[in-house]
Amino acid sequence: MIARAFNRKQAVAFAAGVLMSSFAAGQAQEAKDGEVADDVLAPISFAPAGNLESMVIIGTRTSRRLLDSIDTISRVDESEIEKLQSQSLAEVLRNVPGVEFSSGPRAIAQEPTIRGLGGQRVLITVDGARQNFDSGHKGRVFVETEMLKAVEVQRGAGSAVYGSGALGGVIAMTTKDGSDYLAPGESFGARVKAGYQGASEEQSGTGIVYGRTDLAGGLDFMASGTRRSSDDIRLGGGETLDNSGADSWAGLTKLGWTPGDETRLNLSRQYLFSSGEVPAQADARASATAVLTDRETEVTTDRLSLRHGDGGRRWLNLDTAIYSNRQTIREKRIGTDGRLDIIDFDTRGAELRNTSNFSTGRLGHRLTYGVETFEDKMRSTRGDAASTTFPDADSAFVGAFIQDEVAVNDRLSLVLGLRYDEFESESDRGEEIGVDRETSDSAWSPRAGLLYDLTDSVSLALSYSEAFRAPAFQELYISGVHFGANNFVPNPNLTSETLTQGLEAGIRYSRPGVMFDGDQLALRLTAFTNEYEDFIDSIVTTTITTFDNIGEASTYGSELEVDYRHGPSGFATSLAASYLVGDNETDDQPLSGIPGASLKLTIEKAVDPWGLNLGWRSAFYQRQDRVAPGQPETPGYAVHDIFATWRPGALERFGLSMTLGVDNLFDNGYRTHLSSLPSAGRNVKMTLSGQL
């Protein structure tokens, strides 16, 4: 650990004090008041019911129904991922409002943005392990979608429970478990899946084995492997994107031990290896002047977690984990000097948190508190020398947080939270490039929110939050040649970006029997405004490129989500709309990265006697001509998809499923905002899966 020991001890002491005082106060109150009445805690937890009614944990780190979450959260579950036949995170989140990807069609170059904020302003996790690597042109999302059980997205600041990196939001991915496939009474099984995607002539295959035994109290396991191979991607209108084909192999193994009803130990390893010929700037075209490389991307994530609770789930609901995440990018130049460049980025972290349920008078409390620490380390070489554009550097973070979910009565609930973080970054190259070797800072991240049920069907949500994002390695220490006679200039004096005021207001509506017996309508409308200080942006002149705190920035907008289902007829439709405006308040210019307004519509019809589910998706984007100087405008566009899933009842015991789809049905040529590349053209897709 490279941060100052005295301050680290202060942070740990703060967290320990929180844990001890909260536990002691709760114990005393429990002795005074006795058991907490179920109706007092009722607003905090509800049974899941699907889509906007489903359960999420990302906002408060505790289970809440989506419509009862004060935060603006979306969830894409496994059935939706299967339906989309997703081969990248961009495809998984394609229907989530406020979430865009600016990287073009190459999956290896993915760069997500939430409400216009991208890079390390968006925290990405896989099973709780932070994915902190970020480089503007090389992508930052390296995950095999066949491993995913669900993806939750928090739109808006999450630093009060997640610390640095959650300035704009959080993307939390959860991988599959063997228990997701085992039916009651089963002890072993296997599943196979094959797929094809026409736009890139991709062929894929997945095999999974899973099982459980009563040995040692209860052991279960799962092992899966996925292989993909694709050619160059066909773009809308028929053009082909050169050097966009890739081969990949991914594996996931999990071992779980359940020695008792209240204890669960998990050990897992994720592995991904991808290779292909791509430009050094993977989000750009190959050209006569672009450097072409033979790129290999290797990612390994190991994680050990423990969950333990007391019999009544009152005071002890412990969740702790340690993890190691290593990402290596190797690029060997093609057609020039054959130079090999290597980037190693390691993240190691640990977290311990607990949730206690108790009452004080008529108030019900769900108190969550804990500590987290993680370290990032980057090492790189350019041929036989150290790379100056990916400087060798280390950082260490430690944080402590506390959050109270308060059930005031059967209509009003509150969420109050506070987190303290301390961090330090250093580079051994500090003296070499003439800058300070170490930079350090600390931050407090408070939040407050309420949810009030006006009626049994209508609720109001209000929230206030502050957040921060620590400067990244490249922003602090980058040097060397950028292009031509333009050179990078390091800036170790950067301060953290801060969200000084984040406000959200929303209305939620949920009611059965709106038009017909057996139907359900759920609606969520959110308006938000955010004010930022010390925003970090790149400054490019004719001779230098550097990063600086530009001063003040702001964003505001609104999002609408509607979900309607009619069970007896099998009809379902959903709508997601987003509107966003961003300003660089210091220069009185539009903020970069803000997409045009969008509307996304999905219509589905289930034909139960035949085991069929049919659907149509449409996405409409408004022209974005409100852009920063020097940035290209983005024309408006519309994209339409169709899909169908067939599960023949006669073969139910084999879990047979066939999914067909056509993305970009009319082969439109379009470009997403801030992407220099057009998107993929018409893509005919098919997958076939079954199990034993």
N, C-alpha and C positions, 0 to 999 in steps of 0.2 A: 504494500500500500504506500503510495507516494504522498498522500495528503498529510498535513500536519497532525501529529499524534494527539496533541492536546485538544484540537478542535474535534477530531474524530471521537475522542472520549466524551466530549461534551454532547455530541449528537447521540451517541449510544446511551449516555446517562439520561438524556431527555426522554428517549424512547422507553428506557427501563422504568423511569419515574411514571410515565404515562401508564404503562402496563400495570405497575404495582398499585398506583393510586386508584385506577379505574376498577381493578379487581377488588381492592379493599372496600371502596365505596359501594360497589355492587353487592358484595357479600353482606355488608352492614344493612343495606336497604332491603335485601332479600329476607334477612332475618326479621326486619321490621314489618315488611309488607306481605311476606309470604309469596306464593306463586303468582306469576304474572297471568292476568286474565287473557284468554285467547282473543277476545274481541278488542283488547287494547292494541295488540300487535297486528290486527287484521290488515291495516292498510299496507303493511310492509311486504307481505308475501301472498301470492295467489297461485292457483293451479294453472299449469300451462294449457293453452288452447289453440296454438298455431299462429304463425306469422306475427302480426302486431300483438297477438295475445301470448306469444311465446315468452320463455324465460331467458334472461340475459344476466351476466355477472360483471360485464366490463366496466360499467360506470361507477359502481360502489364497491366492487370486488365481492359483492354478496348477491344472492339470487333474487331478482325482482322481475315482475312481468314488464314487458316492453312499455305498455301503456301506463304503468305505474312508476316508470323510471323518470326521475327529474331531468336526467341527461337525455340528449337526442341520440338514440342508438338504433342501429339496424342489425339484423341477424340474417345470415344466409346459411341454411342448414344443409345437411348432406343430400337430401332429396332434391333440393334446388340445384346444388352443384352437379349432381348426376344429370338432371334435366337439361342444364346448360351445356353439358359435355365440355366443361371448362378445361383448358390446357394451360391457363395462366391465371394469376390473381386478378388481372384486369378483367378477364371474362367472368370470374366468380362475382365481382362487385359491379358488374355493368349496369344493374338496375337500381343501385343504391344512390339516392339523391345526394349531391354535394361531393361525390367522390369521382375523380377523373384520373387518367393516366396520360402522361405527356411524352411517352417514350417511343411511340410508333408500334408496329406489329411484332418486332423481335421480342420474344418473351424474356430473353436474357438482359434486356435493357429497361425493365419496368421501373417507373418512377411515379408512385402514387401522390396525389394531392387531395387534401380535404378542405373544402371551402376556400380554395385558392392557395393554400399553404402546402408546401412540399418539402422534400429533403428531410433533414433531421428535425423539422418542425412537426413531423408525424412519427409517432412511436409505433414500431412494428414488433410484434412478439409471436412466437410459435410455442405453444404450451407454456407460456410465461417467460420463455427465454428471449431476451432482447436481441433484435437483429439491427445492430447499430451501424454497420458499414454503409457508407454513402459516398458516391462520386458522381458528379454531374452527368457523365456520359457512359458509365459502365453498368448502371442499374443498381438496385439495392434490394430486390425481392428475388430470392432464390429458394423456391419451394415447389415440390411436386404436388399438384392439386389432387391427385388420387389418394394422397395421405390424409386429406382434410375431412374432418367431420362437420365443422362449422367455422364460420368467420363472423366475428362481431366487430362493428365499427362504431366508435364514439365520435360524433362530429361536434367539435368544440373542445375547449381546454380540459385536460385531465391531469394536470400537474399535482393537484391536491392528493392524489393517491399514487400517481406514477412518476412524479418528479420530472427531470429534464427530458425533453423530446416530445412531450405531449402538449406542446403549445397549440397546435392546430387540431389534434385529435389522436385517436389510437386505433390501430388495426390489430386485433387479437385473433390469431388462428389456433384452432384446436384440432389435434390429429385423432385418428380413429383408434379404438381399443378393440380387443378381442370380444369383449362383452357386447359390443355393438352388433355382432353377428350371431352369437350363440343364443339359441332359443332355450327356454326352461327345460331342464333335463338333459340337454346336450352336453357332451364333454369334448368334442372335437369336430372340426369342420374345415373346409377349404373353399375358396372362391376364385374364379378366373374371370378375366374381362379382356376383350379385344376391341380396339377402336380404329377408326379411319377418319381423316379430315382432308377434304379435297383441295383446299386452297394451297396447302403445302405438301400434298401427297404424304401426309404423316401417317405412319402406322405405329400403334402402341399396344402394349400388352401388360397386364397386371396379374400377379398371382399372390394369394393371401392364404396363410394357414393360421389357425387359431385353436385354442383349447383351454381347458381348465381341469383341475384335479383337487381333491380334498386333502392332498398331502400337505402337512405342516400347517393345517388350519385353512388352507385355501390358496392355491396358486393358479394363475392364468397367464397366458402368453399370446403373442401375435407376432408374426413376421410377414412382411410384404415386400414385393419388389415390382418396380415399374420400368419398362423400357420404351423409349420413344425414338423414332428416326424420321426426319423430315427433310424435304428438298426446299429450294427457294420458294418464298411466299408469293403467290399471285395477288396483286393489288386490284382494287376496283377499276374496271374498265379494261383489264387484260394485261397491264404492265406487270413485269416480274421484278421483285426486289432482289437484286444480286446479293450473294453472300449472306443469305438469311436462313439457310438450312442448318439443322443442328441434330446431334445425337445426344441422348441423355440416358442415365440410369439412376434410379433412386431406390432407397431401401428404408424401411422402418421396422425396428424391432422393439417390443415392449414386454416386460415381465412385471407382473403384479402379485403382491402377497397381501392377503387379508387374514391376519391371525385372529381377529375378533370383529364384532359388528361395528366397532367404533374406530378401527385402525386400518389404514390402507397405505402400503408402501409401493411405489412405482419406480422402475428403472427403464429408461428408454434411450435409444440411439437413432438419430435420423442421418441419412447420408444422401448426397446428391452430387453427381458428376455429369457435367455437360461439356460438349466440345463442338467446335465448328469454326469455319472461316468467317470472320466478321471484321468490319473496320475497327480501329482502335477506339473511335467514338461509335459505340454500338447503336446509338440512337440516330445515326446519320447514314447517308448513302455511301456505297463504295464508289470511288472515282479515281481519276488518274493522279490526283494530288493527295487523296486520303491514304493513310497508312493501313494496309491490310494485314491482319494477324491471324495466326492459328491459335484460337483461344480455348483454354480449358478453365472451367470454373468448378471448384470442389468445396463442398460445405459439409461439415460434420457437427452435429449438436448432440451432446450427452446431457442427460438430466436425471436427477434423483430427487424424488419428492415424498413427503410423508404427510398424511392427514390423520388427525386423531381428535376424538371428541369424547365428552363425558356422556353418560347414559341418557341424560335428559336434554342434551344439546343446549344447555343453558350457558355455562361459563367457559367451557373449553371446546372450542371449535378451531383447532390448530391446523394451519396450513403452512408448510415450510418446504423450500426447494433450493437446490444448488444446481448450477448448470455451467457448461462450457460450450461456446459456439465459435467455431473457426471457419473462416472463409478465405480461400486462396484463389487468386486469379493469375493464370500464367498466359502470357501473350508472346508468341514468337513471330517476329516480322517476316512477311512473305514477299519475295521479289526484291528485297533491298539487302540489308546487311545481316539478316537472320538473327538480329538481337533478341534475347529473351528477357522480358520484363516480368517480375513477380511481385504481387501484392499479397501480404498476409495480414489479416485483420482478425484479432481474437477478442472475444468478450467473455468474461467470466463473472458470474454473479451469484448472489444468495439472497433469499428473502425469508423472513419469518413474520407471520401475522396470525392474529387470533380474533375471534368474534365472540362477544359475551352478550347474552340476552338477559335483561332484568328490568325492573320497574322502579320508578320513584313516584310515589303517590299514584295518580291516575295516568302517568306518562309511561309508555313502553319504550324501551331503549334497545337498539341493536348496535353495540359499540365495537368497531373494528379498529385495530391498532397494530403497529408492527414496525419493523426496520428492514431496510434493503441496502445492499452494497453491490457495486459492480465496477469492473475495470475494463477499459479498452486498451488494446495495444496494436499498433500498426508498424509493420516492418516491410520494406520494399527494396528491390534492386532494379537497376536499369542496366542490363548487361553485367559487367563486372563491378559496377559502382553503385553507390546508394542513389535512390531516386529522390530528386528534389521536389517533384510534383506530388509525390505521395510520401511525405516526410516521416521518418522514424519518430514515433511519439507514443506517449503513455498518458492515460488519464485515470483518475479514481474518483468514485462518487460514493457518498453515504447519505442515507436519508431516513427519517423517522416520521411516521404519520399517525393521525388519530381521526376517526370519523364516527359521528353519532347519528344514526337514523332514529328519529323520534316519532312515535305514534302519539299525537296529542289527543286525538279522539277518533271516532270511526270515520271522520271525513278529512282530517288534516294530518299530514305527516311532514316532517322537516328532515333535512340532511345538512349537517354542519361538519366541516372538515378542515384540517390544517396539516401541512407537511413542511418539514425543514430539510433542506439539502445543502451539502457542502461538497465542493469538488475542486480538483486541481489537475492541470495538464502540464506536461513538460516534454521537451524534445532535446535529445543529446546534441542536435545540430544547432542549438541556440547560439553558441559562441561562433560557430562557423559562419552563420548567416547574419551575425551582428544583431541579435535580438535577445531579449530576456529569455532565460531557459525555462522559467516556470511562470504560470499564471494560475490564479486561484480566485474563488469567489464563493458566495453562499446565497441562498434564496429561501424565502418563505412563500408558500402557496396556499392561500385560504380559499374556501368556497362556502356558499350557503345557498340553500334552495328549499322550496316548499311545493307540495302538491295538495290541492284542495278540491274535494269532490263537491261540485255544485249540486249535482243530482246523482242518481245511481248510474247515469249514462255519461255525464259531462264532468270533466276535471280541468282545472287550471294548474299550470306549472310555471314557476318563476325561479330563476337561478342567477347567482353572481359568482364569478370566479376570477382568480389571478393565476398566472402561469409564467414559466420561463423556459429558455432553451440555451444551454451552454454552447459557446463557440466550438466548431468542429476543428479537427486537426489541420485540414487543408486551409481553412479560413485563417488559422493562427500562424502556421509555419511554412506555407507553400512558397517555393522560390523556383528559379530556373526560367527557361524559355516557354512562353505561352504559344506564340506563333510569330514567325518572321522576326522583326526587331522588337516585338512586344514581350516584356518579361514580367513574371510574377513577382510581387513584392509582399513579404510576410507582414502581418500586423498582430503581434502578440498582445497589443493593448486593447483588443476587442473586449467589450463587456457583454454580458448575457442579454439576449433579447427578452423582453418582458411583455406579457399581456397585463396592462395596468387595470383594465376594466373589461370584463366579458359579461354581457347581459343577455339572457334568453327569456322569452315568454312564449308559452304554448298553450294550446287548447287540445284536449283529447276527448274523443267521443267513441263510445262502444255500446252497441245495443243489438240484441237478438230480435228477430221478428219485425224488422223494419218495414218490409213490404210483403213478405210471405212467411208462412210457418217454416221454420227450419233454416232461415237465413241469418246472417250475422254481418253487421257493418262496423268497421273500425276506422277511425280517422285521427290523424295527428297533424296539426298545423303549428309551425314554429317560426318565430321571428327572432333575429339575433343582431347584436352589434358588438364589435370588438375594437378596442383601442390599444395600440402597441407602441412601445418606446424602444429605442436603441436597436431598431430593426437592422439586421445584417444583410447587406446586399453587395454584389460584385461591382467594382468601379473599373471601367475599361477606358483607357485613353489611347492615344496613338503609340505610346511607348511603354505603358505599364498596365498591369491588371492586379488589383488588390481587393481586399474585403474591408468594409468599414461599417460602423453603426450610422445609418443614414438619418436617424432621428425618429420621427413619428409616422405611423401608418395606421390605417383603419379599414375595417371591412364591415359590411352589413348586408342582410339579405333575409330570405324566408324560404321555407321548405314545406311541402305538403305531401303527405302520404295517406292513401286511401286503400282499404282492403275490404272487398265484399265477397262473401261466399254463400252459396245456397246448396246445402248438403243434399237434399232430395233429388235435385236435378243434376248435381255434379258441376254446376257452373261457378266460376270464380274469376274475379278481375281485380287488378291492382293498378294503382296510379302513383307515380312519384314525380314531383315537380320541384325545381330548384331555381332560385334567382339570387345573384350575388354581385356586389359592387365592392371594389377595393381601391384605396387611394394612398399614394405616397404623400402624406400631409406636408412633409418638409419641402418637397419640390413642386407641390401642387400638380402632380401628374397621376394618371392611372397606375395602379399597382400591377406588376407583372404577374402572370399566372392565373388570372381570373377568367374562367370560361363563360361563354354565353349562357343565357337562360335555357333550361332544358325541361322536357316533359317525356316521361317514359310510361308506356301503357302495356299491360299484359292481360290477355284474355285466354281462359282455359275452359275446357269442357271434358269431363270424365264420362266415359261410356262403360259403366261397370260391368254389364253382361259380357262385354268383349275384352275387358281388362285394358281398355285404351284410355289414354289421356292426350288430348289434342290442344295445341296452343298457338297463339300469335303474339309476337312482341314488336313494339314500335318505339323508336327513340327519335325525338325531334329536338334539334339544337338551333337556337337563334344565332344570327350573325353576330360576331364579336368584333366591333370596330372601335371599342373604347380600350385602347392599348397604350402601353408606354412608348415613348419615342424610340424608333428603331426596331420595334417589335412588329411582326406581320399581323395583319388582320386575319380573322378566320371566317370564311363564308358559312352561312347556315346550311344545315343538311338534315336529312332524315334517313334512318336505317330501319329495315323491317326484317324480322326473322320468323320462321315457323318451326314447330317441333312436335314430336309425338313420341309417346312411350307406350309400349305394349308388354303386359305381364299376363301371359295366358294362364288362366285358372287351372287348366288340366295339368300344367307342369309346375304348379306352385311349390311342390316339395323340392324341386331343383332350383328354386329361386331364379328362374329364367326371366330375363328382362332384355328388351331391345329398345334402344332409343335412337330416333332419327331426327335430323334437324337440318335446316338450311339457314345459315347466317348471311346477312346482307343479300336478301333474296333477289333484289333487282340490280345487284352488282354495281352499286353506286360508288363513284370515286369521291372520297372525302378525306379530310384531315382533321384530327382532333386538335383542340387549341393548344398551342405551344409545342406541338410535335412538328418536326420538319419533314416527317415521312407520312405518305398516305396510309390509310388503313387497309386491311385485307379485303379482298373482293368476295364474290359469292363463295361460300364455304359449305359444301355438302358434308354432313357429319353422320357417323353411325357408330354405335357401340353395342356389343352383345356381351351379356354377363350371365353367370350361373354359379351355383354352389352345390356342394355335396353335403 
